[in-house]
Amino acid sequence: MNSTVTLKKTFTASPLLAGITYAGLVVALLFTVTISIGSILGQRAQIASSVAMLEQFEGRRSPATRGKAGDVSMPSGSAFLEGATITVAGAALIERVAGAVTKSGGNVLSSQVELRGTPSKAGFLSILVNCDIDQTGLQNLLYDLEAGMPFLFIDQLVVQAPGSNSSGGKLRILLAVSGQWQGAK
C-alpha cells in the first residue's frame, strides 16, 4: 500500500508543476515575441532613415512631391565633350567650367588646358582652374559640374581658406576637372 500512496502524491503534485511550467513557457514565448517585434520595428525605422538619407544624397524628392511642376529630371545634352578638334573641345570645357563658376558666384582667376593625358586617361581632356568663391558657391559649383552635362569629373580640389589680408572672405580654389572627348565625328 505504501507504493500506492506515493504514486497518488506524485500524480497530484504533477498538475501544479505542469501548470507552473506551462505559465513559464507562455511568459517566455510572449517575451520572445515582444523582443522580436521590437527588433523588427527598429530595423524598419533604421532602413527608412537610410533610404531617406540615400534619397537626399542622390537629390531625389519624396514621393509626395514627385510629378509636380518644376520636377528636376536628367540633364539634357551629350555626355561627352563636343568639338571638331581637341583644342575646340578644350575651349568648350573651359567655357563650361567658367560658366559654372560664374553662375555659383565665383570669379575665375586663371585656367589652363592639359591636352596630354596619361595613358590611363586616353581620350580625356583636363583643365586646371584657379578661382575665388564662397563656401556655399563651392558646394553649388561642385554639384553643377558633376550633375550636369557633359559628364565632368573632379580630379583634384585644393581649397585655401581666406587669409586675414584677403577681402570678402572667399575661398581660393584650385580645381582640376576632366571630361571625355570622343574625337572628331
C-alpha positions as CSV (number, residue, x, y, z in Angstrom):
1,M,0.0,0.0,0.0
2,N,2.8,2.3,0.6
3,S,3.7,2.4,-3.1
4,T,0.1,3.4,-3.9
5,V,0.2,6.4,-1.6
6,T,3.5,7.6,-3.1
7,L,2.1,7.4,-6.6
8,K,-1.0,9.4,-5.6
9,K,1.1,12.2,-4.2
10,T,3.3,12.3,-7.4
11,F,0.2,12.5,-9.6
12,T,-1.5,15.2,-7.5
13,A,1.6,17.4,-7.5
14,S,2.2,17.0,-11.2
15,P,-0.8,19.2,-12.4
16,L,0.5,22.1,-10.3
17,L,4.1,21.6,-11.6
18,A,2.7,21.3,-15.1
19,G,0.7,24.5,-14.7
20,I,3.7,26.4,-13.5
21,T,5.8,25.1,-16.3
22,Y,3.2,25.9,-18.9
23,A,2.7,29.5,-17.5
24,G,6.5,30.0,-17.5
25,L,6.8,28.8,-21.1
26,V,3.9,31.1,-22.2
27,V,5.6,34.1,-20.5
28,A,8.9,33.2,-22.1
29,L,7.2,32.9,-25.5
30,L,5.4,36.3,-25.1
31,F,8.7,37.9,-24.1
32,T,10.5,36.4,-27.1
33,V,7.7,37.6,-29.5
34,T,7.8,41.1,-27.9
35,I,11.5,41.4,-28.3
36,S,11.4,40.1,-31.9
37,I,8.7,42.6,-32.9
38,G,10.6,45.4,-31.3
39,S,13.7,44.4,-33.1
40,I,11.9,44.3,-36.5
41,L,10.3,47.7,-35.9
42,G,13.8,49.1,-35.0
43,Q,15.2,47.7,-38.2
44,R,12.4,49.1,-40.3
45,A,13.0,52.6,-38.8
46,Q,16.7,52.3,-39.5
47,I,16.0,51.2,-43.1
48,A,13.6,54.1,-43.6
49,S,16.2,56.5,-42.2
50,S,18.9,55.1,-44.6
51,V,16.5,55.3,-47.6
52,A,15.7,59.0,-46.7
53,M,19.4,59.8,-46.4
54,L,20.2,58.0,-49.7
55,E,17.4,59.9,-51.5
56,Q,18.8,63.2,-50.1
57,F,22.3,62.3,-51.3
58,E,21.0,61.4,-54.8
59,G,19.0,64.6,-54.9
60,R,15.6,62.8,-55.2
61,R,12.5,64.2,-53.8
62,S,9.9,62.5,-51.6
63,P,7.1,60.6,-53.3
64,A,4.6,63.2,-52.2
65,T,6.4,65.9,-54.3
66,R,7.2,63.9,-57.4
67,G,5.4,64.7,-60.6
68,K,4.7,68.3,-59.6
69,A,5.7,71.3,-61.7
70,G,9.4,72.1,-61.5
71,D,10.3,68.4,-61.2
72,V,14.1,68.0,-61.8
73,S,14.9,65.5,-64.5
74,M,18.0,64.1,-66.1
75,P,20.1,67.0,-67.7
76,S,20.0,67.1,-71.4
77,G,22.9,67.2,-73.8
78,S,25.8,64.9,-74.8
79,A,27.7,63.0,-72.1
80,F,31.0,63.8,-74.0
81,L,32.8,67.0,-74.7
82,E,32.0,68.2,-78.1
83,G,34.3,69.9,-80.6
84,A,35.8,69.2,-84.0
85,T,39.3,69.3,-82.7
86,I,40.9,68.7,-79.3
87,T,41.6,72.5,-79.0
88,V,37.9,73.3,-79.6
89,A,36.8,70.7,-77.1
90,G,39.3,72.1,-74.5
91,A,37.9,75.6,-75.1
92,A,34.3,74.2,-74.6
93,L,35.4,72.6,-71.3
94,I,36.9,75.9,-70.1
95,E,33.7,77.7,-71.1
96,R,31.6,75.1,-69.3
97,V,33.6,75.3,-66.0
98,A,34.0,79.1,-66.2
99,G,30.2,79.5,-66.7
100,A,29.6,77.2,-63.7
101,V,32.0,79.2,-61.5
102,T,30.3,82.5,-62.5
103,K,26.8,81.0,-62.0
104,S,27.8,80.0,-58.5
105,G,29.0,83.5,-57.6
106,G,32.8,83.0,-58.1
107,N,35.5,84.6,-60.2
108,V,37.9,82.7,-62.5
109,L,41.4,83.9,-61.9
110,S,43.2,81.6,-64.4
111,S,42.7,78.5,-66.4
112,Q,44.9,76.0,-68.2
113,V,44.2,73.2,-70.6
114,E,46.1,69.9,-70.2
115,L,45.8,68.4,-73.6
116,R,48.1,65.5,-73.0
117,G,46.6,63.0,-70.7
118,T,48.1,59.9,-69.1
119,P,47.8,56.6,-70.9
120,S,45.1,55.5,-68.4
121,K,43.1,58.6,-69.2
122,A,43.3,58.4,-73.0
123,G,40.5,60.4,-74.6
124,F,40.1,62.7,-71.6
125,L,40.8,66.4,-71.5
126,S,41.7,68.1,-68.3
127,I,41.8,71.7,-67.2
128,L,43.1,73.5,-64.1
129,V,41.0,76.4,-62.9
130,N,42.1,78.8,-60.2
131,C,39.1,80.8,-58.8
132,D,37.7,82.6,-55.8
133,I,34.3,81.5,-54.4
134,D,32.4,81.4,-51.1
135,Q,31.7,78.1,-49.4
136,T,28.0,77.9,-50.5
137,G,29.0,78.7,-54.0
138,L,31.7,75.9,-53.9
139,Q,29.0,73.4,-53.0
140,N,26.8,74.6,-55.8
141,L,29.7,74.6,-58.2
142,L,30.7,71.0,-57.4
143,Y,27.1,69.8,-57.8
144,D,26.7,71.7,-61.1
145,L,29.9,70.3,-62.6
146,E,29.3,66.7,-61.5
147,A,25.5,66.5,-62.1
148,G,25.3,68.4,-65.4
149,M,26.2,67.5,-69.0
150,P,28.7,66.7,-70.4
151,F,29.9,64.3,-67.7
152,L,32.7,66.0,-65.9
153,F,35.0,64.6,-63.2
154,I,36.7,66.5,-60.3
155,D,40.2,65.1,-60.4
156,Q,41.6,67.4,-57.8
157,L,40.3,70.0,-55.4
158,V,42.6,72.2,-53.3
159,V,40.8,74.7,-51.0
160,Q,42.7,77.6,-49.3
161,A,40.8,79.4,-46.5
162,P,40.7,83.2,-46.8
163,G,43.6,84.9,-45.1
164,S,43.4,87.9,-42.9
165,N,44.6,90.2,-45.7
166,S,42.0,89.0,-48.3
167,S,38.8,90.8,-48.9
168,G,35.3,89.3,-48.9
169,G,36.2,86.1,-47.1
170,K,36.1,83.9,-50.3
171,L,37.9,80.6,-50.6
172,R,40.8,80.3,-53.1
173,I,40.1,77.1,-55.1
174,L,42.4,75.1,-57.4
175,L,40.2,72.7,-59.4
176,A,41.3,70.0,-61.8
177,V,38.3,69.0,-64.0
178,S,38.3,66.4,-66.8
179,G,35.8,65.2,-69.4
180,Q,35.9,62.7,-72.2
181,W,36.2,63.8,-75.8
182,Q,35.2,61.3,-78.5
183,G,37.3,62.9,-81.1
184,A,36.2,64.3,-84.5
185,K,33.0,62.9,-85.9
